[in-house]
Amino acid sequence: MNFELKTSTLAGLAQEKSDAAIVLVANGFQAPKGVLGAWMTKAIQAKALDTATGKVLSVYELPGLAAPRAAFAGVGVASAKDVRSALTAALTPLKSSALKKLTVAFAGDADEASVRAAVAALYDAFYAYTTTKSKAEKQHLQKVTLLVPNASACQTAFDRAVAIGEGALVAREWANRPANHATPTLLGKAAQHLAKGTRMHCEVLGPKEVAKLGMGSFMAVAQGSAEPLQFIVLRYQGAAKTQAPTVLVGKGITFDSGGISIKPAPEMDEMKFDMSGAASVLGTFKALSVLKPAINVVGLIPACENLPSSTAVKPGDVVTSMNGTTIEILNTDAEGRLVLCDALTYAERFNPSAVVDIATLTGACVIALGAVRSGVFSSDDGLANELLAAGTQAQDLGWRMPLDDEYADGLKSNFADVANVAGRPGGAITAAKFLHRFAAKYPWAHIDIAGTAWKGGAAKGATGRPVGMLVEFLLGRVQVK
């Protein structure tokens, strides 16, 4: 889709040619003079037009409006949450129509948060997965024009929202693909294709290169699958080479059966989403290619499948990680931390200003935080605050979780330096403490997106989170680093 932001009043909306128009109306709206304003005033007085959030009045061929179809949606107090909810409701009946051009207008003031919410709602509404469908519905919408009273005041927020939307599309697409259409090899090719843009470079390391690096923990997870592992290294250079990069590490388990510690069959298909951390890194690099900020970023994706076979790693096996730490694998379904720990060690070579790993790591985080906020763990207060503030800015919320040293006690092993799991209590925290062990040489944060990366049930599909948080985080570091 092509997005455009324009300064316009309701009088300007009346002349805007499009297939449909959506007008967002807040509480206390005072209509200006004119045919459209007079009609809206009467509709509000007659209680046909309700400004409560999510209330929608649809009309056809309204006099004084160029667009043949129109929907007037209440946005309540016009918070970002209200705008997103209202626009989602108004778009629902329009998604199945053959719209080519859509206009969305704020009848009153629009701040940056509202503009971000509107763009996010539009991207979300018109995304449809089609890759493996034989008769997919064609996407007709080509252009969306967003009308606000003062475009210049919202331009930066709008540009960022569009870039995040494009990045989230990439993340959703790859996370949604079935595992046989999103193998580690295909993920590597996607990264190479993405890196054809300016300021980017991609290197993909295969099994031989990874073995030479001594990534024994990563290799152990991959050894049960016929699909070869891939270690993807993406680089974006927007600043001087002397500027230390920020490193993003995305868990890339393209399918997680649990290995020998096999998962129950119900909903196991959703384990194709276990590479959502990797998908979010790809999506973030897509956004970087659009915005081109003055910052250096490295993306690391350890990608493989976790399957049971005669060659699979077994509970009780001890493996040696890249930094020499020996790990007793008590549960092969705790594999994400095993691939991430070697990537965290590899990140040291970049002398990073910070490292952030993103992973669908634990079901325990879903129990703790549900699907509203991602869990944020960090050894650095400043870094944690950056991420949380970025999440608020992007409307992609996180919640800081503890990292007390006592949580690592359960990871002690009689047969190795560390075990890969502790007991059930505090499972998301003990998993983070395992990773913390491998991230002592730089400021580090871990984002557990197990509850936020995808939805189940009738709405099953990837959300694209936390691309918004990551992009805003990186853009914030342009100014302070």
Number of C-alpha atoms within 10 A of each C-alpha: 16 10 15 15 19 17 15 19 17 24 16 13 25 20 12 19 15 19 18 21 28 25 24 27 31 24 15 10 14 13 18 15 11 12 15 18 18 12 15 19 17 13 14 14 11 10 10 13 20 22 25 18 25 22 21 25 18 15 11 12 11 16 12 15 22 18 23 15 18 24 23 26 30 28 28 21 16 25 17 20 17 21 30 25 20 27 30 19 20 25 18 11 11 17 15 13 11 12 16 15 19 24 21 24 26 26 24 19 13 22 17 18 21 22 25 26 22 28 25 23 20 20 18 17 16 17 13 16 17 15 13 10 8 7 7 11 11 10 17 15 17 12 16 20 18 23 25 25 19 16 19 13 14 21 16 12 20 25 18 22 26 23 23 32 25 21 29 29 25 25 29 26 22 29 30 26 20 18 22 12 15 20 24 28 20 14 26 26 15 15 26 19 12 20 21 12 15 13 15 20 18 20 15 19 16 16 15 10 13 19 14 10 14 17 25 24 26 29 24 24 29 26 21 22 18 12 16 17 27 24 25 28 20 25 20 25 20 20 17 11 10 7 15 17 25 22 25 28 27 30 30 36 32 28 25 29 23 21 25 19 17 16 14 9 8 7 10 14 13 21 20 24 29 27 34 34 33 32 37 33 32 28 33 30 30 27 26 27 21 18 16 17 17 17 23 24 24 23 26 27 32 30 28 31 29 28 26 21 14 11 13 18 25 21 15 14 15 22 21 20 24 23 16 14 16 19 24 23 25 18 21 28 23 20 25 27 22 26 28 26 27 26 29 28 17 16 23 16 8 12 15 20 17 20 26 24 26 30 26 28 25 22 15 19 24 21 13 16 17 16 16 13 21 30 27 23 27 24 19 13 13 10 19 24 15 17 27 21 19 23 24 15 18 25 18 22 22 26 16 18 19 17 16 11 10 9 19 21 12 16 19 16 18 8 13 16 15 22 22 25 24 22 9 10 11 15 20 23 23 27 24 26 25 21 23 21 14 22 22 13 15 17 19 25 25 26 26 30 29 27 23 26 27 23 15 10 7 6 8 11 20 25 21 31 24 32 33 29 24 27 28 23 21 21 18 16 16 14 9 6 10
